[in-house]
Amino acid sequence: MAAVSYNKKARTPDVAVDETWFSDPDVCKEAKQWYMLSKTLADENAWKFAKEKGIDIVTINPAMVIGPLLQPTLNTSAAAILN
């Protein structure tokens, strides 16, 4: 969701999130959300590359990914489950 959830659009129950909802790099920078910025820029570049090369592309933006911890500290996703 990092690539599609950081913008200044209103989130209401009647809004459908689609390809126009990509995160705004400027919003990410202002909020110092560097992970979200990197995901947004990577996604933009993947789409640009695919278009230039005539490649079909699909991106999946999962809300949460859970897996084994690779570090000694609790990460945000695992903390949500723990709590």
MMTF fields as JSON, N, C-alpha, C and O atoms, coordinates in Angstrom:
{
  "mmtfVersion": "1.0.0",
  "mmtfProducer": "UNKNOWN",
  "numBonds": 331,
  "numAtoms": 332,
  "numGroups": 83,
  "numChains": 1,
  "numModels": 1,
  "chainsPerModel": [1],
  "groupsPerChain": [83],
  "chainIdList": ["A"],
  "bondAtomList": [4, 2, 8, 6, 12, 10, 16, 14, 20, 18, 24, 22, 28, 26, 32, 30, 36, 34, 40, 38, 44, 42, 48, 46, 52, 50, 56, 54, 60, 58, 64, 62, 68, 66, 72, 70, 76, 74, 80, 78, 84, 82, 88, 86, 92, 90, 96, 94, 100, 98, 104, 102, 108, 106, 112, 110, 116, 114, 120, 118, 124, 122, 128, 126, 132, 130, 136, 134, 140, 138, 144, 142, 148, 146, 152, 150, 156, 154, 160, 158, 164, 162, 168, 166, 172, 170, 176, 174, 180, 178, 184, 182, 188, 186, 192, 190, 196, 194, 200, 198, 204, 202, 208, 206, 212, 210, 216, 214, 220, 218, 224, 222, 228, 226, 232, 230, 236, 234, 240, 238, 244, 242, 248, 246, 252, 250, 256, 254, 260, 258, 264, 262, 268, 266, 272, 270, 276, 274, 280, 278, 284, 282, 288, 286, 292, 290, 296, 294, 300, 298, 304, 302, 308, 306, 312, 310, 316, 314, 320, 318, 324, 322, 328, 326],
  "bondOrderList": [1, 1, 1, 1, 1, 1, 1, 1, 1, 1, 1, 1, 1, 1, 1, 1, 1, 1, 1, 1, 1, 1, 1, 1, 1, 1, 1, 1, 1, 1, 1, 1, 1, 1, 1, 1, 1, 1, 1, 1, 1, 1, 1, 1, 1, 1, 1, 1, 1, 1, 1, 1, 1, 1, 1, 1, 1, 1, 1, 1, 1, 1, 1, 1, 1, 1, 1, 1, 1, 1, 1, 1, 1, 1, 1, 1, 1, 1, 1, 1, 1, 1],
  "groupList": [{"groupName": "MET", "atomNameList": ["N", "CA", "C", "O"], "elementList": ["N", "C", "C", "O"], "formalChargeList": [0, 0, 0, 0], "bondAtomList": [1, 0, 2, 1, 3, 2], "bondOrderList": [1, 1, 2], "singleLetterCode": "M", "chemCompType": "L-PEPTIDE LINKING"}, {"groupName": "ALA", "atomNameList": ["N", "CA", "C", "O"], "elementList": ["N", "C", "C", "O"], "formalChargeList": [0, 0, 0, 0], "bondAtomList": [1, 0, 2, 1, 3, 2], "bondOrderList": [1, 1, 2], "singleLetterCode": "A", "chemCompType": "L-PEPTIDE LINKING"}, {"groupName": "VAL", "atomNameList": ["N", "CA", "C", "O"], "elementList": ["N", "C", "C", "O"], "formalChargeList": [0, 0, 0, 0], "bondAtomList": [1, 0, 2, 1, 3, 2], "bondOrderList": [1, 1, 2], "singleLetterCode": "V", "chemCompType": "L-PEPTIDE LINKING"}, {"groupName": "SER", "atomNameList": ["N", "CA", "C", "O"], "elementList": ["N", "C", "C", "O"], "formalChargeList": [0, 0, 0, 0], "bondAtomList": [1, 0, 2, 1, 3, 2], "bondOrderList": [1, 1, 2], "singleLetterCode": "S", "chemCompType": "L-PEPTIDE LINKING"}, {"groupName": "TYR", "atomNameList": ["N", "CA", "C", "O"], "elementList": ["N", "C", "C", "O"], "formalChargeList": [0, 0, 0, 0], "bondAtomList": [1, 0, 2, 1, 3, 2], "bondOrderList": [1, 1, 2], "singleLetterCode": "Y", "chemCompType": "L-PEPTIDE LINKING"}, {"groupName": "ASN", "atomNameList": ["N", "CA", "C", "O"], "elementList": ["N", "C", "C", "O"], "formalChargeList": [0, 0, 0, 0], "bondAtomList": [1, 0, 2, 1, 3, 2], "bondOrderList": [1, 1, 2], "singleLetterCode": "N", "chemCompType": "L-PEPTIDE LINKING"}, {"groupName": "LYS", "atomNameList": ["N", "CA", "C", "O"], "elementList": ["N", "C", "C", "O"], "formalChargeList": [0, 0, 0, 0], "bondAtomList": [1, 0, 2, 1, 3, 2], "bondOrderList": [1, 1, 2], "singleLetterCode": "K", "chemCompType": "L-PEPTIDE LINKING"}, {"groupName": "ARG", "atomNameList": ["N", "CA", "C", "O"], "elementList": ["N", "C", "C", "O"], "formalChargeList": [0, 0, 0, 0], "bondAtomList": [1, 0, 2, 1, 3, 2], "bondOrderList": [1, 1, 2], "singleLetterCode": "R", "chemCompType": "L-PEPTIDE LINKING"}, {"groupName": "THR", "atomNameList": ["N", "CA", "C", "O"], "elementList": ["N", "C", "C", "O"], "formalChargeList": [0, 0, 0, 0], "bondAtomList": [1, 0, 2, 1, 3, 2], "bondOrderList": [1, 1, 2], "singleLetterCode": "T", "chemCompType": "L-PEPTIDE LINKING"}, {"groupName": "PRO", "atomNameList": ["N", "CA", "C", "O"], "elementList": ["N", "C", "C", "O"], "formalChargeList": [0, 0, 0, 0], "bondAtomList": [1, 0, 2, 1, 3, 2], "bondOrderList": [1, 1, 2], "singleLetterCode": "P", "chemCompType": "L-PEPTIDE LINKING"}, {"groupName": "ASP", "atomNameList": ["N", "CA", "C", "O"], "elementList": ["N", "C", "C", "O"], "formalChargeList": [0, 0, 0, 0], "bondAtomList": [1, 0, 2, 1, 3, 2], "bondOrderList": [1, 1, 2], "singleLetterCode": "D", "chemCompType": "L-PEPTIDE LINKING"}, {"groupName": "GLU", "atomNameList": ["N", "CA", "C", "O"], "elementList": ["N", "C", "C", "O"], "formalChargeList": [0, 0, 0, 0], "bondAtomList": [1, 0, 2, 1, 3, 2], "bondOrderList": [1, 1, 2], "singleLetterCode": "E", "chemCompType": "L-PEPTIDE LINKING"}, {"groupName": "TRP", "atomNameList": ["N", "CA", "C", "O"], "elementList": ["N", "C", "C", "O"], "formalChargeList": [0, 0, 0, 0], "bondAtomList": [1, 0, 2, 1, 3, 2], "bondOrderList": [1, 1, 2], "singleLetterCode": "W", "chemCompType": "L-PEPTIDE LINKING"}, {"groupName": "PHE", "atomNameList": ["N", "CA", "C", "O"], "elementList": ["N", "C", "C", "O"], "formalChargeList": [0, 0, 0, 0], "bondAtomList": [1, 0, 2, 1, 3, 2], "bondOrderList": [1, 1, 2], "singleLetterCode": "F", "chemCompType": "L-PEPTIDE LINKING"}, {"groupName": "CYS", "atomNameList": ["N", "CA", "C", "O"], "elementList": ["N", "C", "C", "O"], "formalChargeList": [0, 0, 0, 0], "bondAtomList": [1, 0, 2, 1, 3, 2], "bondOrderList": [1, 1, 2], "singleLetterCode": "C", "chemCompType": "L-PEPTIDE LINKING"}, {"groupName": "GLN", "atomNameList": ["N", "CA", "C", "O"], "elementList": ["N", "C", "C", "O"], "formalChargeList": [0, 0, 0, 0], "bondAtomList": [1, 0, 2, 1, 3, 2], "bondOrderList": [1, 1, 2], "singleLetterCode": "Q", "chemCompType": "L-PEPTIDE LINKING"}, {"groupName": "LEU", "atomNameList": ["N", "CA", "C", "O"], "elementList": ["N", "C", "C", "O"], "formalChargeList": [0, 0, 0, 0], "bondAtomList": [1, 0, 2, 1, 3, 2], "bondOrderList": [1, 1, 2], "singleLetterCode": "L", "chemCompType": "L-PEPTIDE LINKING"}, {"groupName": "GLY", "atomNameList": ["N", "CA", "C", "O"], "elementList": ["N", "C", "C", "O"], "formalChargeList": [0, 0, 0, 0], "bondAtomList": [1, 0, 2, 1, 3, 2], "bondOrderList": [1, 1, 2], "singleLetterCode": "G", "chemCompType": "PEPTIDE LINKING"}, {"groupName": "ILE", "atomNameList": ["N", "CA", "C", "O"], "elementList": ["N", "C", "C", "O"], "formalChargeList": [0, 0, 0, 0], "bondAtomList": [1, 0, 2, 1, 3, 2], "bondOrderList": [1, 1, 2], "singleLetterCode": "I", "chemCompType": "L-PEPTIDE LINKING"}],
  "groupTypeList": [0, 1, 1, 2, 3, 4, 5, 6, 6, 1, 7, 8, 9, 10, 2, 1, 2, 10, 11, 8, 12, 13, 3, 10, 9, 10, 2, 14, 6, 11, 1, 6, 15, 12, 4, 0, 16, 3, 6, 8, 16, 1, 10, 11, 5, 1, 12, 6, 13, 1, 6, 11, 6, 17, 18, 10, 18, 2, 8, 18, 5, 9, 1, 0, 2, 18, 17, 9, 16, 16, 15, 9, 8, 16, 5, 8, 3, 1, 1, 1, 18, 16, 5],
  "groupIdList": [1, 2, 3, 4, 5, 6, 7, 8, 9, 10, 11, 12, 13, 14, 15, 16, 17, 18, 19, 20, 21, 22, 23, 24, 25, 26, 27, 28, 29, 30, 31, 32, 33, 34, 35, 36, 37, 38, 39, 40, 41, 42, 43, 44, 45, 46, 47, 48, 49, 50, 51, 52, 53, 54, 55, 56, 57, 58, 59, 60, 61, 62, 63, 64, 65, 66, 67, 68, 69, 70, 71, 72, 73, 74, 75, 76, 77, 78, 79, 80, 81, 82, 83],
  "secStructList": [7, 6, 6, 6, 1, 7, 1, 1, 7, 7, 7, 7, 6, 6, 7, 7, 7, 7, 4, 4, 4, 7, 7, 7, 2, 2, 2, 2, 2, 2, 6, 6, 7, 2, 2, 2, 2, 2, 2, 2, 2, 2, 2, 2, 2, 2, 2, 2, 2, 2, 2, 2, 2, 6, 7, 7, 7, 7, 7, 7, 7, 7, 1, 7, 7, 7, 7, 7, 7, 7, 1, 1, 1, 7, 7, 2, 2, 2, 2, 2, 2, 2, 7],
  "xCoordList": [0.812, 0.0, 0.857, 0.345, 2.131, 2.998, 3.0, 3.134, 2.852, 2.894, 1.566, 1.503, 0.508, -0.797, -1.572, -2.752, -0.972, -1.767, -1.327, -1.963, -0.283, 0.199, -0.011, 0.849, -1.181, -1.536, -2.505, -2.805, -2.985, -3.88, -5.343, -6.171, -5.67, -7.052, -7.851, -7.34, -9.115, -9.999, -10.356, -10.687, -10.289, -10.661, -12.028, -12.163, -13.013, -14.37, -14.91, -14.376, -15.955, -16.496, -16.949, -16.964, -17.315, -17.809, -16.701, -16.992, -15.456, -14.337, -13.765, -13.49, -13.59, -12.931, -11.469, -11.15, -10.586, -9.157, -8.766, -9.036, -8.127, -7.724, -6.343, -5.61, -5.988, -4.639, -4.352, -3.197, -5.353, -5.115, -4.687, -4.38, -4.664, -4.38, -2.919, -2.613, -2.019, -0.623, -0.155, -0.614, 0.748, 1.28, 1.961, 2.536, 1.888, 2.503, 3.896, 4.02, 4.953, 6.314, 6.528, 7.253, 5.902, 6.064, 5.429, 5.974, 4.28, 3.624, 4.514, 4.661, 5.101, 6.0, 7.208, 7.618, 7.777, 8.948, 8.583, 9.307, 7.454, 7.015, 6.832, 7.164, 6.302, 6.047, 7.266, 7.219, 8.345, 9.572, 9.284, 9.83, 8.416, 8.068, 8.955, 8.512, 10.199, 11.201, 10.906, 11.158, 10.385, 10.019, 8.908, 8.98, 7.877, 6.777, 7.277, 6.839, 8.187, 8.761, 9.502, 9.34, 10.316, 11.082, 10.164, 10.418, 9.104, 8.154, 7.416, 7.19, 7.044, 6.339, 7.22, 6.782, 8.456, 9.366, 9.708, 9.825, 9.865, 10.146, 8.963, 9.152, 7.759, 6.569, 6.435, 6.142, 6.647, 6.577, 7.592, 7.282, 8.799, 9.835, 9.546, 9.869, 8.951, 8.578, 7.54, 7.644, 6.54, 5.506, 6.103, 5.751, 6.989, 7.636, 8.465, 8.383, 9.254, 10.09, 9.216, 9.51, 8.148, 7.259, 6.636, 6.535, 6.222, 5.623, 6.634, 6.317, 7.856, 8.908, 9.263, 9.559, 9.232, 9.634, 8.46, 8.657, 7.244, 6.072, 5.77, 5.311, 6.03, 5.819, 4.52, 4.257, 3.714, 2.534, 3.002, 3.885, 2.409, 2.818, 1.593, 0.588, 1.701, 0.686, 1.437, 2.432, 0.969, 1.565, 0.51, -0.678, 0.961, 0.078, 0.533, 1.714, -0.408, -0.101, -0.829, -1.903, -0.245, -0.916, -0.962, -0.072, -2.016, -2.162, -1.163, -0.703, -0.829, 0.102, 0.75, 0.089, 2.025, 2.744, 3.34, 4.049, 3.052, 3.544, 4.449, 4.126, 5.542, 6.463, 7.407, 7.242, 8.394, 9.338, 10.154, 10.498, 10.444, 11.265, 12.71, 13.27, 13.288, 14.674, 15.614, 16.812, 15.074, 15.872, 15.497, 14.472, 16.3, 16.03, 14.912, 14.468, 14.453, 13.402, 12.074, 12.029, 11.005, 9.663, 9.371, 9.52, 8.952, 8.636, 7.16, 6.392, 6.776, 5.435, 4.347, 3.343, 4.532, 3.512, 3.297, 2.158, 4.387, 4.273, 3.702, 2.961, 4.032, 3.511, 1.991, 1.303, 1.462, 0.01, -0.67, -1.727, -0.077, -0.63, -0.511, -1.456, 0.642, 0.876, -0.111, -0.63, -0.358, -1.27, -2.704, -3.611],
  "yCoordList": [-1.197, 0.0, 1.263, 2.358, 1.122, 2.297, 3.091, 4.315, 2.409, 3.085, 3.719, 4.442, 3.468, 4.006, 4.68, 4.982, 4.919, 5.446, 6.799, 7.314, 7.388, 8.672, 9.768, 10.039, 10.39, 11.519, 12.378, 12.076, 13.422, 14.329, 14.122, 15.001, 12.969, 12.696, 12.261, 11.577, 12.675, 12.322, 10.842, 10.324, 10.175, 8.762, 8.662, 8.829, 8.39, 8.234, 6.895, 6.327, 6.378, 5.06, 4.962, 3.867, 6.077, 6.03, 6.183, 6.197, 6.294, 6.464, 5.111, 4.259, 4.929, 3.724, 4.05, 5.015, 3.253, 3.449, 2.734, 1.545, 3.468, 2.899, 3.421, 3.916, 3.309, 3.689, 5.182, 5.588, 6.004, 7.432, 7.738, 8.885, 6.726, 6.923, 6.724, 6.653, 6.633, 6.418, 7.5, 8.641, 7.134, 8.093, 9.245, 9.067, 10.408, 11.611, 11.737, 11.872, 11.693, 11.791, 13.036, 12.98, 14.152, 15.374, 15.231, 15.715, 14.568, 14.324, 13.426, 13.659, 12.406, 11.502, 12.252, 12.037, 13.137, 13.916, 14.854, 14.938, 15.564, 16.489, 15.777, 16.321, 14.556, 13.79, 12.966, 12.264, 13.052, 12.292, 10.796, 10.076, 10.352, 8.937, 8.319, 8.109, 8.033, 7.614, 6.237, 6.003, 5.334, 4.005, 4.148, 3.546, 4.944, 5.152, 5.826, 5.485, 6.776, 7.45, 6.452, 6.462, 5.593, 4.63, 3.649, 3.307, 3.194, 2.281, 2.981, 2.384, 4.235, 5.005, 5.211, 4.991, 5.632, 5.861, 4.569, 4.563, 3.487, 2.197, 1.762, 1.276, 1.933, 1.556, 2.415, 1.893, 3.722, 4.618, 4.217, 4.2, 3.897, 3.52, 2.18, 1.991, 1.259, -0.031, 0.18, -0.41, 1.016, 1.292, 2.002, 1.685, 2.945, 3.675, 2.716, 2.754, 1.865, 0.894, -0.048, -0.307, -0.553, -1.478, -0.815, -1.429, 0.432, 1.147, 1.341, 1.127, 1.749, 1.96, 0.681, 0.722, -0.441, -1.722, -2.528, -3.614, -2.008, -2.726, -3.986, -4.987, -3.925, -5.069, -4.869, -3.779, -5.916, -5.867, -5.997, -6.798, -5.21, -5.238, -5.196, -4.555, -5.878, -5.841, -5.647, -6.326, -4.731, -4.586, -4.929, -4.666, -5.509, -5.863, -5.057, -5.038, -4.407, -3.577, -4.113, -3.625, -5.121, -5.722, -4.759, -3.931, -4.897, -4.05, -4.423, -3.557, -5.7, -6.14, -7.444, -8.322, -7.558, -8.786, -9.294, -8.563, -10.542, -11.127, -12.303, -13.125, -12.365, -13.477, -13.579, -12.879, -14.445, -14.597, -13.31, -12.613, -13.028, -11.858, -12.128, -13.183, -11.172, -11.3, -10.431, -10.368, -9.768, -8.89, -9.171, -9.799, -8.721, -9.009, -8.159, -8.442, -7.127, -6.261, -6.546, -7.082, -6.18, -6.379, -5.321, -4.126, -5.759, -4.786, -4.367, -4.95, -3.363, -2.797, -3.813, -3.873, -4.617, -5.594, -6.637, -6.948, -7.18, -8.194, -7.577, -8.243, -6.321, -5.65, -5.523, -5.653, -5.269, -5.153, -6.476, -6.477, -7.577, -8.894, -9.166, -9.65, -8.857, -9.078, -8.293, -8.798, -7.062, -6.203, -6.636, -6.029],
  "zCoordList": [0.0, 0.0, 0.0, -0.234, 0.256, 0.321, -0.979, -0.958, -2.102, -3.391, -3.778, -4.773, -3.022, -3.414, -2.282, -2.459, -1.163, -0.049, 0.487, 1.407, -0.039, 0.477, -0.555, -1.393, -0.467, -1.312, -0.52, 0.635, -1.122, -0.384, -0.755, -0.515, -1.338, -1.711, -0.485, 0.401, -0.459, 0.652, 0.585, -0.482, 1.714, 1.796, 2.47, 3.683, 1.659, 2.171, 1.691, 0.738, 2.327, 1.948, 0.489, -0.073, -0.127, -1.501, -2.55, -3.746, -2.128, -3.058, -3.465, -2.62, -4.765, -5.281, -5.524, -6.219, -4.956, -5.15, -6.437, -6.603, -7.345, -8.623, -8.994, -8.138, -10.284, -10.716, -10.571, -10.696, -10.314, -10.102, -8.671, -8.349, -7.815, -6.401, -6.021, -4.831, -6.968, -6.608, -5.651, -5.71, -4.781, -3.817, -4.542, -5.616, -3.953, -4.495, -3.878, -2.66, -4.708, -4.163, -3.295, -2.302, -3.664, -2.87, -1.49, -0.499, -1.427, -0.134, 0.726, 1.926, 0.115, 0.842, 1.388, 2.529, 0.564, 0.999, 2.145, 3.137, 2.007, 3.053, 4.391, 5.444, 4.34, 5.563, 5.992, 7.002, 5.23, 5.485, 5.553, 6.388, 4.658, 4.541, 3.46, 2.331, 3.808, 2.825, 2.247, 1.065, 3.045, 2.528, 1.492, 0.42, 1.805, 0.876, -0.399, -1.497, -0.255, -1.42, -2.307, -3.527, -1.694, -2.494, -3.216, -4.371, -2.555, -3.195, -4.335, -5.388, -4.13, -5.158, -6.382, -7.511, -6.16, -7.28, -8.015, -9.24, -7.279, -7.91, -8.773, -9.888, -8.266, -9.02, -10.278, -11.354, -10.153, -11.308, -12.371, -13.562, -11.933, -12.886, -13.549, -14.721, -12.825, -13.419, -14.515, -15.59, -14.251, -15.251, -16.464, -17.601, -16.236, -17.34, -18.195, -19.422, -17.561, -18.271, -19.103, -20.27, -18.498, -19.198, -20.423, -21.485, -20.271, -21.401, -22.521, -23.691, -22.166, -23.164, -23.92, -25.114, -23.229, -23.818, -24.369, -24.913, -24.233, -24.714, -23.924, -24.476, -22.637, -21.745, -20.969, -20.461, -20.879, -20.022, -18.575, -18.27, -17.696, -16.293, -15.386, -15.695, -14.286, -13.23, -11.927, -11.675, -11.099, -9.777, -8.734, -8.917, -7.661, -6.551, -5.345, -5.001, -4.724, -3.565, -2.342, -1.991, -1.69, -0.537, 0.652, 0.845, 1.429, 2.609, 3.7, 4.444, 3.799, 4.828, 4.384, 3.829, 4.63, 4.326, 5.628, 6.321, 5.96, 7.201, 6.858, 6.001, 7.516, 7.3, 8.478, 9.478, 8.362, 9.475, 9.68, 8.726, 10.924, 11.228, 10.813, 11.112, 10.131, 9.682, 10.499, 10.223, 11.493, 12.343, 13.802, 14.064, 14.732, 16.146, 16.756, 17.869, 16.049, 16.586, 15.901, 14.794, 16.575, 16.048, 14.982, 15.237, 13.781, 12.74, 12.833, 13.599, 12.054, 12.126, 11.82, 12.53, 10.769, 10.395, 11.482, 11.83, 12.02, 13.066, 14.344, 15.067, 14.634, 15.822, 15.742, 16.755, 14.54, 14.37, 14.734, 15.364, 14.346, 14.678, 16.175, 16.798, 16.747, 18.168, 19.026, 20.021, 18.625, 19.391, 19.204, 19.772]
}
